[in-house]
Amino acid sequence: MTPTTTRVAVLGLGRMGSAMAERLADQGLVVRAWSRRPRDVVNVDLRPSATEAVRGADVVILALFDGVACREVLLQCLDAIADDAVVVNTSTVGPSRPSSWPPSSGTGHGLTSTRP
């Protein structure tokens, strides 16, 4: 993938999510985003739902408040995340939290943790 064809979805546009989305867009990546509280983000395609933001994304970045928010949002959009997409969680969660997230939606992909 080249920077001009990589599609990134950013879920959560607080301080960190907004900054990441704008920086990725500045680098030439195609960025779609969703947030519970819509914000103005330069060069980013805001979508009305998390599902619409992740559909077709190569990379999905979670920049949400906590583990509960991550689980809620993932349950809404897991079926729309491509089987080969990379999901990066930058949210404030403990290392054991991802093990309680949805393991699979029957689409052939699940979420795993890279913690040691």
Secondary structure per residue as TSV (DSSP state, phi and psi in degrees):
chain	resnum	aa	ss	phi	psi
A	1	M	-	360.0	142.0
A	2	T	-	-104.6	160.4
A	3	P	T	-56.1	-29.9
A	4	T	T	-78.7	-14.7
A	5	T	T	-110.9	-11.1
A	6	T	-	-70.4	128.2
A	7	R	E	-107.5	123.8
A	8	V	E	-118.7	136.7
A	9	A	E	-111.3	130.2
A	10	V	E	-113.6	120.8
A	11	L	E	-106.6	109.2
A	12	G	-	110.6	114.5
A	13	L	-	-118.2	49.1
A	14	G	S	-76.8	-158.4
A	15	R	H	-57.6	-48.8
A	16	M	H	-71.7	-46.7
A	17	G	H	-62.4	-41.9
A	18	S	H	-62.5	-45.4
A	19	A	H	-62.9	-42.6
A	20	M	H	-65.8	-45.1
A	21	A	H	-60.1	-45.7
A	22	E	H	-65.8	-41.5
A	23	R	H	-66.0	-42.1
A	24	L	H	-63.4	-41.7
A	25	A	H	-64.4	-39.2
A	26	D	H	-61.4	-27.0
A	27	Q	T	-87.2	3.5
A	28	G	T	95.6	3.8
A	29	L	-	-79.8	152.2
A	30	V	E	-84.2	117.1
A	31	V	E	-119.7	125.6
A	32	R	E	-115.7	146.8
A	33	A	E	-143.3	159.7
A	34	W	E	-141.2	146.5
A	35	S	-	-150.3	146.7
A	36	R	S	-62.9	-34.7
A	37	R	S	-114.6	101.1
A	38	P	-	-55.4	141.0
A	39	R	-	-135.2	155.4
A	40	D	-	-79.9	122.1
A	41	V	-	-130.6	126.5
A	42	V	T	-68.3	131.9
A	43	N	T	61.7	25.9
A	44	V	-	-120.9	134.1
A	45	D	E	-85.0	103.3
A	46	L	E	-77.8	133.3
A	47	R	-	-113.8	151.1
A	48	P	S	-75.1	-12.8
A	49	S	S	-144.8	157.0
A	50	A	H	-62.7	-37.9
A	51	T	H	-59.5	-45.4
A	52	E	H	-66.8	-33.3
A	53	A	H	-68.4	-40.1
A	54	V	H	-84.0	-19.9
A	55	R	T	-58.8	119.3
A	56	G	T	84.5	1.6
A	57	A	-	-77.0	142.3
A	58	D	S	-83.5	-31.9
A	59	V	E	-133.0	134.8
A	60	V	E	-119.1	121.4
A	61	I	E	-108.4	123.2
A	62	L	E	-94.3	121.1
A	63	A	-	-130.0	59.9
A	64	L	-	-104.8	171.4
A	65	F	S	-65.9	-46.4
A	66	D	S	-157.8	-177.0
A	67	G	H	-62.6	-36.0
A	68	V	H	-62.3	-45.6
A	69	A	H	-63.4	-40.1
A	70	C	H	-60.4	-47.4
A	71	R	H	-61.2	-46.4
A	72	E	H	-59.2	-47.1
A	73	V	H	-68.6	-42.5
A	74	L	H	-62.8	-38.8
A	75	L	H	-61.7	-32.3
A	76	Q	H	-71.7	-35.1
A	77	C	H	-122.0	3.8
A	78	L	G	-55.9	-41.1
A	79	D	G	-65.4	-20.8
A	80	A	G	-91.0	-9.3
A	81	I	S	-79.2	128.1
A	82	A	-	-61.0	146.4
A	83	D	T	-56.8	-32.7
A	84	D	T	-100.4	10.1
A	85	A	-	-73.8	149.6
A	86	V	E	-98.7	128.1
A	87	V	E	-106.8	121.7
A	88	V	E	-113.9	122.1
A	89	N	E	-102.0	114.0
A	90	T	-	-107.3	9.0
A	91	S	S	-73.0	163.9
A	92	T	S	-83.6	95.2
A	93	V	-	-138.6	152.6
A	94	G	-	-74.2	162.9
A	95	P	T	-66.0	-21.1
A	96	S	T	-89.6	-13.4
A	97	R	G	-59.7	-43.6
A	98	P	G	-58.8	-24.1
A	99	S	G	-66.7	-17.6
A	100	S	G	-96.4	1.6
A	101	W	S	-79.3	167.9
A	102	P	-	-58.2	121.1
A	103	P	-	-72.8	-32.3
A	104	S	-	-168.7	152.5
A	105	S	-	-111.3	9.3
A	106	G	S	86.9	2.9
A	107	T	S	-94.9	4.0
A	108	G	S	97.3	0.0
A	109	H	-	-129.3	151.7
A	110	G	-	-137.3	174.8
A	111	L	-	-108.7	133.0
A	112	T	-	-128.6	161.8
A	113	S	-	-104.6	147.2
A	114	T	-	-101.4	12.5
A	115	R	-	-67.2	149.6
A	116	P	-	-67.6	360.0
